[in-house]
Amino acid sequence: MSPPKQLGALSNNITLGVYILILVLQFFCATVNGLIILFFARSRSLRRNKHMRLVIFLSIGDFFLAVGELPYIIYMTINWDAKQMDYDPLYIMITAEPLPIQLKISATITVGIAFGRNITLHKVLLSTECDEASGEPLIVTDDGTDRVALVYKEF
């Protein structure tokens, strides 16, 4: 009689493939974000642009995550065994720490982006005058007043 099959459990070979894929993607992420940081370091116009600051903050956060997680994923890949998983739990706990820290940083920056967009839309809606009869927004131009209808498309 064969042993019962565990549903949802990854085999050891698939786990090794996932580790290698993560390692390759981390090197790619560190390289691309490092290039973005280099572009910002060399270009004065990029550093002065307020709207590009969130891009550099996200790039710096992602770069540090990719570099900070390298010891963890390299350890997991090198010490992989086909028969048994035997890792040092203390090393795993310490080297896996950058992930939750970066997730909090990335979530905070993403919330900041969404909040900035909401403030921008709110200011536009508050500053838009509406025709009292039709309720349509009005845009004042040099020639007079033109009505603009808002169109919503369904995707």
Residue, then its C-alpha position, 0 to 999 in steps of 0.5 A: m500500500s502506497p503512503p497517502k498523498q498530501l494535497g497542496a504540498l509542494s514536492n522537493n523538486i518543485t521547491l528547488g525550482v521555485y527557489i531558483l526562480i526567486l533567485v533569478l528574479q531577485f538578481f533581475c530586480a536588484t539590477v533594474n532598480g539599481l539602474i533606476i537609482l543610478f539614473f536618478a543619481r546622475s540626472r539632476s532634472l530627475r532629482r528635482n521633479k517632485h512627481m518622480r520622488l515616489v518612483i525613486f522611493l519604490s526603487i530604493g525599497d525594492f532594491f534593498l528588498a532584493v539585496g536583503e533577501l539574497p542571503y536567505i534564498i541563497y542559503m535555501t538553494i544551496n542547502w536544498d536536499a532531495k530527501q529532507m529539508d534540514y535548515d537552521p531555524l535561527y538563520i532562517m528567522i534572521t535572514a527572512e526578516p527583510l520581507p515583512i519590513q519591506l512589505k510594510i514600507s511598500a504598502t505605506i508608499t502605495v497608500g501614499i500614492a493612492f492618497g495623493r491621487n485622491i487629493t488631486l481628484h478631490k481638488v479638481l472636483l471641488s474647483t469644477e463649477c456646475d451648471e445648476a440646470s443640467g448639473e454638468p461640469l463647466i469649463v471656463t475658456d477664453d471664448g466663454t463657457d463650454r459644457v463638458a459631459l463626463v463619459y464613463k466607459e465600461f471595460 
